[in-house]
């Protein structure tokens, strides 16, 4: 599903204003992530959908779905077809070890025009992690992300955490080889991982330089969310400082077969 911003020349379709919603994309490759839709719960147990710009989704007179039109969104009722969290927890029961992959999608929520309001894991991912851990405590967390997360709970509870940026097409195979001991996962963190949001600088101090009489003190600003802890070194304990990491020569099989 995506929200149309424009039509390709020569598409053969009548020109129409932006906002029509169609299931017509095979991949998410646009600069603006028009495949994002937010779910806003209402008191009557229905939900309102909004597109990536916050424009509500409406069912219009032609029977189609539209956004970017004036007016309120059409209420929808969501029905749970399959509880993925419960299914994952059930699958984890009785296994020798569990590999749980969490993190971000490099083409959806790890792009330049997408800002996070928190460094915590998304609530659904946190609930999934806790449910799987409750079913089987021998969990290896594989975290694919292009930015830091606050993962203090995982560090305290889980026996293993492996992080990787979202690399190329062979990323999954490379991670599998690492988990099963076929290569040496040597590496160093290229950014500081803080413990919680409160350790971050003010979001509005975005790389400003101190200027007398201009009304702002300057500072590292939001860049501190991904860069080394120059602005906070020595002020607060971080989860992982930048450049932390150690190579581990792994021999044999790092994980048993019943994963």
Phi and psi in degrees as GROMACS dihedral restraints (atoms count N, CA, C in turn):
[ dihedral_restraints ]
;  ai    aj    ak    al  type     phi  dphi    fc
    3     4     5     6     1  -148.9    20    10
    4     5     6     7     1   157.0    20    10
    6     7     8     9     1   -95.0    20    10
    7     8     9    10     1   123.0    20    10
    9    10    11    12     1   -73.7    20    10
   10    11    12    13     1   130.3    20    10
   12    13    14    15     1   -96.2    20    10
   13    14    15    16     1   -34.5    20    10
   15    16    17    18     1  -157.5    20    10
   16    17    18    19     1   170.4    20    10
   18    19    20    21     1  -111.1    20    10
   19    20    21    22     1   143.0    20    10
   21    22    23    24     1   -69.3    20    10
   22    23    24    25     1   140.2    20    10
   24    25    26    27     1   -59.3    20    10
   25    26    27    28     1   138.7    20    10
   27    28    29    30     1    78.1    20    10
   28    29    30    31     1    15.5    20    10
   30    31    32    33     1   -72.5    20    10
   31    32    33    34     1   -17.4    20    10
   33    34    35    36     1    85.4    20    10
   34    35    36    37     1    -4.2    20    10
   36    37    38    39     1   -95.0    20    10
   37    38    39    40     1   152.9    20    10
   39    40    41    42     1   -64.9    20    10
   40    41    42    43     1   140.8    20    10
   42    43    44    45     1   -67.5    20    10
   43    44    45    46     1   132.4    20    10
   45    46    47    48     1  -138.0    20    10
   46    47    48    49     1   159.1    20    10
   48    49    50    51     1   -65.8    20    10
   49    50    51    52     1   160.7    20    10
   51    52    53    54     1   -66.9    20    10
   52    53    54    55     1   157.6    20    10
   54    55    56    57     1   121.0    20    10
   55    56    57    58     1   -14.2    20    10
   57    58    59    60     1   -67.2    20    10
   58    59    60    61     1   139.5    20    10
   60    61    62    63     1  -108.1    20    10
   61    62    63    64     1   125.7    20    10
   63    64    65    66     1  -137.1    20    10
   64    65    66    67     1   153.2    20    10
   66    67    68    69     1   -94.6    20    10
   67    68    69    70     1    87.5    20    10
   69    70    71    72     1  -140.7    20    10
   70    71    72    73     1     7.2    20    10
   72    73    74    75     1  -110.5    20    10
   73    74    75    76     1   136.8    20    10
   75    76    77    78     1   -88.6    20    10
   76    77    78    79     1   -29.7    20    10
   78    79    80    81     1  -140.3    20    10
   79    80    81    82     1   162.2    20    10
   81    82    83    84     1  -101.4    20    10
   82    83    84    85     1    96.5    20    10
   84    85    86    87     1  -131.2    20    10
   85    86    87    88     1     7.1    20    10
   87    88    89    90     1   -81.5    20    10
   88    89    90    91     1   161.5    20    10
   90    91    92    93     1   -63.7    20    10
   91    92    93    94     1   -52.2    20    10
   93    94    95    96     1   -85.6    20    10
   94    95    96    97     1   133.5    20    10
   96    97    98    99     1   -85.2    20    10
   97    98    99   100     1    85.2    20    10
   99   100   101   102     1   -78.4    20    10
  100   101   102   103     1    -1.6    20    10
  102   103   104   105     1   -90.5    20    10
  103   104   105   106     1     0.1    20    10
  105   106   107   108     1   -83.5    20    10
  106   107   108   109     1   132.4    20    10
  108   109   110   111     1  -134.7    20    10
  109   110   111   112     1   131.4    20    10
  111   112   113   114     1   -98.6    20    10
  112   113   114   115     1   145.5    20    10
  114   115   116   117     1  -108.0    20    10
  115   116   117   118     1   120.1    20    10
  117   118   119   120     1  -113.5    20    10
  118   119   120   121     1   116.6    20    10
  120   121   122   123     1   -76.5    20    10
  121   122   123   124     1   146.5    20    10
  123   124   125   126     1  -115.6    20    10
  124   125   126   127     1   164.0    20    10
  126   127   128   129     1   -66.6    20    10
  127   128   129   130     1   -24.7    20    10
  129   130   131   132     1   -85.8    20    10
  130   131   132   133     1    13.5    20    10
  132   133   134   135     1    73.5    20    10
  133   134   135   136     1     2.7    20    10
  135   136   137   138     1   -86.8    20    10
  136   137   138   139     1   174.2    20    10
  138   139   140   141     1  -131.1    20    10
  139   140   141   142     1   156.1    20    10
  141   142   143   144     1  -113.4    20    10
  142   143   144   145     1   134.8    20    10
  144   145   146   147     1  -100.3    20    10
  145   146   147   148     1   140.2    20    10
  147   148   149   150     1  -128.4    20    10
  148   149   150   151     1   150.8    20    10
  150   151   152   153     1   -83.4    20    10
  151   152   153   154     1  -171.4    20    10
  153   154   155   156     1   -64.8    20    10
  154   155   156   157     1   -21.0    20    10
  156   157   158   159     1   -92.9    20    10
  157   158   159   160     1     2.6    20    10
  159   160   161   162     1    83.6    20    10
  160   161   162   163     1     9.7    20    10
  162   163   164   165     1   -82.7    20    10
  163   164   165   166     1   129.4    20    10
  165   166   167   168     1   -68.4    20    10
  166   167   168   169     1   149.5    20    10
  168   169   170   171     1   -90.1    20    10
  169   170   171   172     1   133.0    20    10
  171   172   173   174     1  -126.5    20    10
  172   173   174   175     1   146.3    20    10
  174   175   176   177     1   -91.7    20    10
  175   176   177   178     1   115.3    20    10
  177   178   179   180     1   -96.3    20    10
  178   179   180   181     1   179.1    20    10
  180   181   182   183     1   -62.3    20    10
  181   182   183   184     1   -28.6    20    10
  183   184   185   186     1   -79.6    20    10
  184   185   186   187     1     3.0    20    10
  186   187   188   189     1    83.6    20    10
  187   188   189   190     1    -4.8    20    10
  189   190   191   192     1   -90.8    20    10
  190   191   192   193     1   166.4    20    10
  192   193   194   195     1   -93.8    20    10
  193   194   195   196     1   131.5    20    10
  195   196   197   198     1  -134.8    20    10
  196   197   198   199     1   153.3    20    10
  198   199   200   201     1  -133.4    20    10
  199   200   201   202     1  -176.6    20    10
  201   202   203   204     1    62.5    20    10
  202   203   204   205     1    29.6    20    10
  204   205   206   207     1  -117.9    20    10
  205   206   207   208     1   154.9    20    10
  207   208   209   210     1   -65.9    20    10
  208   209   210   211     1   154.7    20    10
  210   211   212   213     1   106.8    20    10
  211   212   213   214     1   175.6    20    10
  213   214   215   216     1   -87.3    20    10
  214   215   216   217     1   162.1    20    10
  216   217   218   219     1   -76.3    20    10
  217   218   219   220     1   157.1    20    10
  219   220   221   222     1   -79.8    20    10
  220   221   222   223     1   131.2    20    10
  222   223   224   225     1   -68.2    20    10
  223   224   225   226     1   137.8    20    10
  225   226   227   228     1  -122.5    20    10
  226   227   228   229     1   152.5    20    10
  228   229   230   231     1  -110.4    20    10
  229   230   231   232     1   127.8    20    10
  231   232   233   234     1   -95.8    20    10
  232   233   234   235     1   134.6    20    10
  234   235   236   237     1  -118.6    20    10
  235   236   237   238     1   131.4    20    10
  237   238   239   240     1   -78.3    20    10
  238   239   240   241     1   114.6    20    10
  240   241   242   243     1   -84.7    20    10
  241   242   243   244     1   -41.3    20    10
  243   244   245   246     1  -148.1    20    10
  244   245   246   247     1   132.4    20    10
  246   247   248   249     1   -88.2    20    10
  247   248   249   250     1    96.9    20    10
  249   250   251   252     1   -63.9    20    10
  250   251   252   253     1   -33.7    20    10
  252   253   254   255     1   -64.8    20    10
  253   254   255   256     1   -46.1    20    10
  255   256   257   258     1   -65.1    20    10
  256   257   258   259     1   -38.1    20    10
  258   259   260   261     1   -65.3    20    10
  259   260   261   262     1   -40.5    20    10
  261   262   263   264     1   -65.7    20    10
  262   263   264   265     1   -41.5    20    10
  264   265   266   267     1   -64.0    20    10
  265   266   267   268     1   -40.5    20    10
  267   268   269   270     1   -65.6    20    10
  268   269   270   271     1   -39.0    20    10
  270   271   272   273     1   -65.2    20    10
  271   272   273   274     1   -31.5    20    10
  273   274   275   276     1   -76.2    20    10
  274   275   276   277     1   -20.7    20    10
  276   277   278   279     1   -64.0    20    10
  277   278   279   280     1   133.3    20    10
  279   280   281   282     1    80.4    20    10
  280   281   282   283     1    -1.9    20    10
  282   283   284   285     1   -84.3    20    10
  283   284   285   286     1   153.2    20    10
  285   286   287   288     1   -66.2    20    10
  286   287   288   289     1   -36.3    20    10
  288   289   290   291     1  -154.6    20    10
  289   290   291   292     1   157.9    20    10
  291   292   293   294     1  -127.5    20    10
  292   293   294   295     1   134.4    20    10
  294   295   296   297     1  -106.2    20    10
  295   296   297   298     1   117.9    20    10
  297   298   299   300     1  -115.2    20    10
  298   299   300   301     1   114.4    20    10
  300   301   302   303     1   -98.1    20    10
  301   302   303   304     1   120.9    20    10
  303   304   305   306     1  -128.5    20    10
  304   305   306   307     1  -179.5    20    10
  306   307   308   309     1   128.9    20    10
  307   308   309   310     1  -145.0    20    10
  309   310   311   312     1  -126.4    20    10
  310   311   312   313     1   162.6    20    10
  312   313   314   315     1   -98.8    20    10
  313   314   315   316     1   123.0    20    10
  315   316   317   318     1   -65.0    20    10
  316   317   318   319     1   -20.9    20    10
  318   319   320   321     1  -101.6    20    10
  319   320   321   322     1    -0.5    20    10
  321   322   323   324     1  -120.3    20    10
  322   323   324   325     1   -64.9    20    10
  324   325   326   327     1  -114.1    20    10
  325   326   327   328     1    19.4    20    10
  327   328   329   330     1  -128.9    20    10
  328   329   330   331     1    36.8    20    10
  330   331   332   333     1  -107.1    20    10
  331   332   333   334     1   165.9    20    10
  333   334   335   336     1   -62.4    20    10
  334   335   336   337     1   -31.7    20    10
  336   337   338   339     1   -93.7    20    10
  337   338   339   340     1     7.6    20    10
  339   340   341   342     1  -111.2    20    10
  340   341   342   343     1   118.3    20    10
  342   343   344   345     1  -103.3    20    10
  343   344   345   346     1   144.3    20    10
  345   346   347   348     1   -95.7    20    10
  346   347   348   349     1   146.2    20    10
  348   349   350   351     1   -93.9    20    10
  349   350   351   352     1    -5.6    20    10
  351   352   353   354     1  -156.8    20    10
  352   353   354   355     1   157.8    20    10
  354   355   356   357     1   -97.9    20    10
  355   356   357   358     1     4.5    20    10
  357   358   359   360     1   -70.7    20    10
  358   359   360   361     1   155.6    20    10
  360   361   362   363     1   -61.5    20    10
  361   362   363   364     1   149.7    20    10
  363   364   365   366     1   -54.7    20    10
  364   365   366   367     1   142.9    20    10
  366   367   368   369     1   -52.5    20    10
  367   368   369   370     1   -39.7    20    10
  369   370   371   372     1   -65.4    20    10
  370   371   372   373     1   -36.9    20    10
  372   373   374   375     1   -70.4    20    10
  373   374   375   376     1   -38.9    20    10
  375   376   377   378     1   -63.4    20    10
  376   377   378   379     1   -42.6    20    10
  378   379   380   381     1   -63.9    20    10
  379   380   381   382     1   -40.1    20    10
  381   382   383   384     1   -63.2    20    10
  382   383   384   385     1   -44.9    20    10
  384   385   386   387     1   -60.3    20    10
  385   386   387   388     1   -45.0    20    10
  387   388   389   390     1   -67.6    20    10
  388   389   390   391     1   -37.5    20    10
  390   391   392   393     1   -67.4    20    10
  391   392   393   394     1   -42.0    20    10
  393   394   395   396     1   -66.4    20    10
  394   395   396   397     1   -41.2    20    10
  396   397   398   399     1   -63.0    20    10
  397   398   399   400     1   -38.8    20    10
  399   400   401   402     1   -64.9    20    10
  400   401   402   403     1   -32.9    20    10
  402   403   404   405     1   -79.4    20    10
  403   404   405   406     1   -31.3    20    10
  405   406   407   408     1  -158.1    20    10
  406   407   408   409     1   112.5    20    10
  408   409   410   411     1   -78.3    20    10
  409   410   411   412     1   -10.2    20    10
  411   412   413   414     1   -89.2    20    10
  412   413   414   415     1    73.3    20    10
  414   415   416   417     1  -110.2    20    10
  415   416   417   418     1   128.0    20    10
  417   418   419   420     1   -99.3    20    10
  418   419   420   421     1   113.6    20    10
  420   421   422   423     1   -85.6    20    10
  421   422   423   424     1   119.7    20    10
  423   424   425   426     1  -103.0    20    10
  424   425   426   427     1   114.0    20    10
  426   427   428   429     1  -110.1    20    10
  427   428   429   430     1   108.4    20    10
  429   430   431   432     1   -94.8    20    10
  430   431   432   433     1   116.0    20    10
  432   433   434   435     1  -160.2    20    10
  433   434   435   436     1   157.9    20    10
  435   436   437   438     1  -108.1    20    10
  436   437   438   439     1    12.9    20    10
  438   439   440   441     1  -156.3    20    10
  439   440   441   442     1   165.8    20    10
  441   442   443   444     1   -76.1    20    10
  442   443   444   445     1   154.5    20    10
  444   445   446   447     1  -123.2    20    10
  445   446   447   448     1   157.3    20    10
  447   448   449   450     1   -86.3    20    10
  448   449   450   451     1   102.5    20    10
  450   451   452   453     1  -122.8    20    10
  451   452   453   454     1    39.6    20    10
  453   454   455   456     1   -59.6    20    10
  454   455   456   457     1   -39.2    20    10
  456   457   458   459     1   -61.7    20    10
  457   458   459   460     1   -44.6    20    10
  459   460   461   462     1   -65.0    20    10
  460   461   462   463     1   -41.0    20    10
  462   463   464   465     1   -63.4    20    10
  463   464   465   466     1   -35.6    20    10
  465   466   467   468     1   -75.9    20    10
  466   467   468   469     1   -36.8    20    10
  468   469   470   471     1   -98.2    20    10
  469   470   471   472     1   -38.5    20    10
  471   472   473   474     1   -90.3    20    10
  472   473   474   475     1   144.3    20    10
  474   475   476   477     1   -75.7    20    10
  475   476   477   478     1   -18.5    20    10
  477   478   479   480     1  -150.6    20    10
  478   479   480   481     1   137.8    20    10
  480   481   482   483     1  -133.2    20    10
  481   482   483   484     1   127.1    20    10
  483   484   485   486     1  -122.3    20    10
  484   485   486   487     1   126.4    20    10
  486   487   488   489     1  -111.5    20    10
  487   488   489   490     1   144.7    20    10
  489   490   491   492     1  -148.9    20    10
  490   491   492   493     1   142.0    20    10
  492   493   494   495     1   -68.5    20    10
  493   494   495   496     1   161.5    20    10
  495   496   497   498     1   -79.0    20    10
  496   497   498   499     1    99.8    20    10
  498   499   500   501     1   -88.1    20    10
  499   500   501   502     1  -135.1    20    10
  501   502   503   504     1   -91.6    20    10
  502   503   504   505     1  -166.1    20    10
  504   505   506   507     1   -65.1    20    10
  505   506   507   508     1   -24.2    20    10
  507   508   509   510     1   -94.7    20    10
  508   509   510   511     1    18.9    20    10
  510   511   512   513     1   -59.5    20    10
  511   512   513   514     1   -44.2    20    10
  513   514   515   516     1   -63.2    20    10
  514   515   516   517     1   -43.4    20    10
  516   517   518   519     1   -64.8    20    10
  517   518   519   520     1   -40.2    20    10
  519   520   521   522     1   -63.3    20    10
  520   521   522   523     1   -41.0    20    10
  522   523   524   525     1   -67.3    20    10
  523   524   525   526     1   -38.7    20    10
  525   526   527   528     1   -62.0    20    10
  526   527   528   529     1   -42.2    20    10
  528   529   530   531     1   -62.5    20    10
  529   530   531   532     1   -37.5    20    10
  531   532   533   534     1   -65.6    20    10
  532   533   534   535     1   -46.4    20    10
  534   535   536   537     1   -63.8    20    10
  535   536   537   538     1   -35.0    20    10
  537   538   539   540     1   -96.8    20    10
  538   539   540   541     1    13.7    20    10
  540   541   542   543     1    82.1    20    10
  541   542   543   544     1    15.9    20    10
  543   544   545   546     1   -83.1    20    10
  544   545   546   547     1   -13.9    20    10
  546   547   548   549     1  -145.1    20    10
  547   548   549   550     1   170.9    20    10
  549   550   551   552     1   -97.6    20    10
  550   551   552   553     1   113.2    20    10
  552   553   554   555     1   -78.4    20    10
  553   554   555   556     1    56.0    20    10
  555   556   557   558     1   -74.8    20    10
  556   557   558   559     1   144.3    20    10
  558   559   560   561     1   176.0    20    10
  559   560   561   562     1   165.4    20    10
  561   562   563   564     1  -131.6    20    10
  562   563   564   565     1   142.4    20    10
  564   565   566   567     1   -68.4    20    10
  565   566   567   568     1   136.6    20    10
  567   568   569   570     1  -102.4    20    10
  568   569   570   571     1    16.1    20    10
  570   571   572   573     1  -158.5    20    10
  571   572   573   574     1   160.3    20    10
  573   574   575   576     1   -87.1    20    10
  574   575   576   577     1   137.6    20    10
  576   577   578   579     1  -107.7    20    10
  577   578   579   580     1   114.4    20    10
  579   580   581   582     1   -86.4    20    10
  580   581   582   583     1   163.8    20    10
  582   583   584   585     1   -83.7    20    10
  583   584   585   586     1   -29.9    20    10
  585   586   587   588     1  -161.0    20    10
  586   587   588   589     1   165.1    20    10
  588   589   590   591     1   -60.1    20    10
  589   590   591   592     1   -34.5    20    10
  591   592   593   594     1   -64.0    20    10
  592   593   594   595     1   -17.1    20    10
  594   595   596   597     1   -81.9    20    10
  595   596   597   598     1   -10.6    20    10
  597   598   599   600     1   -82.4    20    10
  598   599   600   601     1   153.0    20    10
  600   601   602   603     1   -69.1    20    10
  601   602   603   604     1   167.1    20    10
  603   604   605   606     1   -59.4    20    10
  604   605   606   607     1   135.9    20    10
  606   607   608   609     1   -64.2    20    10
  607   608   609   610     1   -22.4    20    10
  609   610   611   612     1   -87.3    20    10
  610   611   612   613     1    -8.8    20    10
  612   613   614   615     1   -89.9    20    10
  613   614   615   616     1    70.5    20    10
  615   616   617   618     1   -90.6    20    10
  616   617   618   619     1    85.0    20    10
  618   619   620   621     1    65.9    20    10
  619   620   621   622     1    24.5    20    10
  621   622   623   624     1   -77.7    20    10
  622   623   624   625     1   145.7    20    10
  624   625   626   627     1   -98.3    20    10
  625   626   627   628     1   134.6    20    10
  627   628   629   630     1   -56.2    20    10
  628   629   630   631     1   126.6    20    10
  630   631   632   633     1  -131.0    20    10
  631   632   633   634     1   114.2    20    10
  633   634   635   636     1   -55.2    20    10
  634   635   636   637     1   133.0    20    10
  636   637   638   639     1    79.4    20    10
  637   638   639   640     1     1.4    20    10
  639   640   641   642     1   -96.4    20    10
  640   641   642   643     1    -2.7    20    10
  642   643   644   645     1    86.6    20    10
  643   644   645   646     1     8.0    20    10
  645   646   647   648     1  -141.6    20    10
  646   647   648   649     1   146.5    20    10
  648   649   650   651     1   -84.1    20    10
  649   650   651   652     1    -9.2    20    10
  651   652   653   654     1    77.5    20    10
  652   653   654   655     1  -169.3    20    10
  654   655   656   657     1   129.2    20    10
  655   656   657   658     1  -178.5    20    10
  657   658   659   660     1   -67.3    20    10
  658   659   660   661     1   -33.1    20    10
  660   661   662   663     1    63.3    20    10
  661   662   663   664     1  -149.4    20    10
  663   664   665   666     1   -65.3    20    10
  664   665   666   667     1   -20.4    20    10
  666   667   668   669     1   -59.4    20    10
  667   668   669   670     1   -23.0    20    10
  669   670   671   672     1   -64.3    20    10
  670   671   672   673     1   -12.4    20    10
  672   673   674   675     1   -73.9    20    10
  673   674   675   676     1   -19.1    20    10
  675   676   677   678     1  -130.3    20    10
  676   677   678   679     1   -15.9    20    10
  678   679   680   681     1   -94.0    20    10
  679   680   681   682     1   168.4    20    10
  681   682   683   684     1   -53.5    20    10
  682   683   684   685     1   158.1    20    10
  684   685   686   687     1   -82.6    20    10
  685   686   687   688     1    54.7    20    10
  687   688   689   690     1   -66.4    20    10
  688   689   690   691     1   -38.0    20    10
  690   691   692   693     1   -77.3    20    10
  691   692   693   694     1   -19.3    20    10
  693   694   695   696     1  -123.4    20    10
  694   695   696   697     1     7.8    20    10
  696   697   698   699     1   -60.1    20    10
  697   698   699   700     1   124.8    20    10
  699   700   701   702     1    87.4    20    10
  700   701   702   703     1   -11.9    20    10
  702   703   704   705     1   -87.7    20    10
  703   704   705   706     1   -36.2    20    10
  705   706   707   708     1  -149.1    20    10
  706   707   708   709     1   148.5    20    10
  708   709   710   711     1   -72.6    20    10
  709   710   711   712     1   127.2    20    10
  711   712   713   714     1   -97.5    20    10
  712   713   714   715     1   164.1    20    10
  714   715   716   717     1   -69.8    20    10
  715   716   717   718     1   -52.6    20    10
  717   718   719   720     1  -138.0    20    10
  718   719   720   721     1   120.4    20    10
  720   721   722   723     1   -73.4    20    10
  721   722   723   724     1   159.9    20    10
  723   724   725   726     1   -64.6    20    10
  724   725   726   727     1   148.1    20    10
  726   727   728   729     1    77.6    20    10
  727   728   729   730     1     1.2    20    10
  729   730   731   732     1   -75.0    20    10
  730   731   732   733     1   146.4    20    10
  732   733   734   735     1   149.6    20    10
  733   734   735   736     1   156.6    20    10
  735   736   737   738     1  -147.2    20    10
  736   737   738   739     1   140.5    20    10
  738   739   740   741     1   -76.8    20    10
  739   740   741   742     1   139.3    20    10
  741   742   743   744     1  -126.0    20    10
  742   743   744   745     1   116.9    20    10
  744   745   746   747     1   -76.3    20    10
  745   746   747   748     1   114.1    20    10
  747   748   749   750     1  -100.9    20    10
  748   749   750   751     1   128.7    20    10
  750   751   752   753     1  -118.2    20    10
  751   752   753   754     1   148.7    20    10
  753   754   755   756     1    69.9    20    10
  754   755   756   757     1  -156.5    20    10
  756   757   758   759     1   -95.0    20    10
  757   758   759   760     1   121.2    20    10
  759   760   761   762     1   -71.3    20    10
  760   761   762   763     1   -28.0    20    10
  762   763   764   765     1  -126.9    20    10
  763   764   765   766     1   146.9    20    10
  765   766   767   768     1   -69.9    20    10
  766   767   768   769     1   169.8    20    10
  768   769   770   771     1   -73.6    20    10
  769   770   771   772     1   -29.7    20    10
  771   772   773   774     1   -85.1    20    10
  772   773   774   775     1    73.8    20    10
